Amino acid sequence: MKKPETRFLWTATAAVFLSLTILMGIINMVNFTMASEDADHITEMLAHRQGSFDQGLTAPDGSMPPQANESFPNGQDSSAFQNQPDDALKKDDRFLNGFPGRMGPMGPDSPETGSSMRYFTVSFGQNGEDAQLVAYKISAVTEEEALIWAKSLMNESTGWTHGTYRYRIYTQNDRIYVTVIDQGREMISCYRILIISGIGIAAGTLISFLILRLVSKKLFGPLEEADRRQRQFLAQAEKEFKVPLTVISADTELIERENGPSEKTRSIHRQVKQMNALVKDLGKLSIRQDEETLSVISLSNLLQEEIDHKAARLSAKGITFTTSIAPDIEIKADPQVISRMLDEITDNLVKYALTTVRFSLQKEHERVQLIIENDAALKAGSCDQVFDRFTKLSNAAEEEIGLGLSYVKDAILSLGGRISAEVDENSIFRLLIAL
């Protein structure tokens, strides 16, 4: 049960990390996009002012549209308001949105943009000659650098340069204008949000991991206890069933010795045999390798002993087998579990192999690799579904329940190993086990 709990913990944590990453990624993408749009709005404003906030507005064709008095509407000057009392000024609608100290437009449309913006504008002739510095309000770039920089951007349209500088190229009155603005103060907020987002993702993932760890223990605790009791019950039931079946079988043999075999005694033997098979299958549902049952065992010796034990049955069916078993390969496991696992594998070979069987046990890069191959009446392709409980392949006998290889899989997984099965184009069934 530890493996499902660990799998749940890491899967849920990964889901939280992915969700936070996507969410913060969208937020930062929108933030940087808005910063780019604000910068483009400012360069567009400069384009309509002939590259300088000190110039008047121009129409897109470069002509000068009529200028409005931006400070005092209707063409009035300040003298009209010099002698008005404060209350009159407060009630005047013309001052509600533009009175000094009140909140006006924010962002690029702020009245302070022109005075706070750091930028330069250079104009060129159509062929890049006659460079003129139209506007220069920046300390980080010298005038000579501004001229060289602007000329390098002449063939562009708009974008970012040197990280935090936004530029725009436009044409007015048959001259090419290159405006570059410094958005460093604005972009630093974007980068701060990006850094804070990264810290938030890491912190959120860590907090989620700790919370999920507490939750998983409470969630899987009852399941682990139920699983433990189930396995304990199955192991006990297997033992309890074996005793009466052994007694019944022994008593039946005594009856046959005294009175000779009969249809009834033969029927009892068949039923006992079937019950023994069911009890064996019941034991396949219970695998528990506790620390106290683990020991260092020789997998090479156990495999060779199991092959020798089944050699007569394989030969009786006309099956030839070859082995390639490296000596002294050891693993830490429950000897009973491994012995039963090898018994299930070799039993399958006796039942389903057609003519040949090959065993290979080697150690590669600190991993033990066991490969069993046999020809079988199966179609090519992956057949990992054979490890599912109560699943049988097309060549399985009718009386089979489908628990043999599922037991093998559970045994391998309990050791932290991997197992897979496939059939190649020559109908060779291959079982691969890595420990």
C-alpha positions, 0 to 999 in steps of 0.5 A: 500500500506504500506504493499507491500512497507514494504514487498519489502523493507525487501525482497530486503534487505534480498536478498542483505544480502544473496548475500553478505553473500554467496559471502564473504563466498566463498571468505573466504573459498577460502582464508582459503583453500589457506592458508591450501594449503600453509601450506601443501606445507611447511610441504611437503618441510620439509618432503623432508628435513628430518624435517628441513630446515637446512637439504638437500633435500631427495627423497620420499624414504629417500635417498639423491638426488644429490645436485645442487649449488643453489646460483651459477649455473654450479658448479661455486663459488663466486670468478668467479664473484668478479671482474666483473663490475656492468654492467656485473652483470646486463646483466648476465641472471643468476642474472635477477631472483635471484639478491638480492633486486629483486622480487623472488618467493613469498609464501611458495617458497620464499627463506626467508621461511626457515629462517622465519618459526617457527616450530619443528620436532620430530622423533620416532621409529615405536612404538613411542619410542626413541623420538628425537627432529630433529628441534626446531625453535619456541619460543612459545613451549618449547622442553618438550611441543614439544615432548609431543605435537608431540607424541599426533599427531602420529596417525594423518596424517595432519591438524590443531591443536591449531587453527593456527598450521599445522602438518604433519606425515610422515615416513623416514628410518623406523622412524616416523616424526611429523612436526608442523609449526606455521602459526599464522602470515599467519592465522591472515591475513585470520581472518582479512579478515573474520572480514572485510567481516563481517563488509562489509556484515553489512555495505553493508546491511545497505547501501542497506537498506537505498538506497532501502528505498529511492527508495521504496518511489519513486517507491511506491509513484505513486502506492499508489496514484493510489491505493488511487484514485481507492478506492476513485472512487469505494467508490464514484461510489458505492454511486452514483449507489445506489441513482438511483437504489433506485429511480427506485425501489421506482418508480416501486413499485408506478407503481405496486400499481396503475396498479398492477404488470406486467411482465415489473415491475417484470423484473425491480425488477430483474434487480434492484436486480442484479444491487444492487448485483453488486454495493455491489460487487463493494464496496468489492473492496474498503477497506480503514481503515484510522486512523480517521475512526478507533475506539474501537469497541466490536467485541463480540456485533457486531458478536452477532448482526449479528448472531441474524440478520441472525438467521431467514434465517438460521433456515428457511433453517433448519440450526442449529447453536451454539455460544461460544462468549466471552464477552467484546472482543474489537478491534480497527477498522472501524465499517463499515468495520467490520460489512460488513465483518461479513455480508459477512461471515454470508451470505456465511453460509446462502448460503452454510452451509448444516445443522450446523454452529458453531461460536467461538470467544475467546481471547488467549495470547492477540490475538483475535481468531474467528472460524466459522465452517459449514458442506459443500459439499467440499473435504478435504484439504486447500482452501485458494484460496477462498480468491482470487478475482473472485475465486469460490469453487465447491459449489458456485452458478452460479451467484456468482462473487467470491468477498465475502471472498476476501473482508473478507481477505482484511479487516483482513489484513488491521488490521494486522491479519491472515486468513485461510480456510480448509476443514477436512475429515468430510467435515467441512469448517473451517474459522480461523481468528486471530486479 
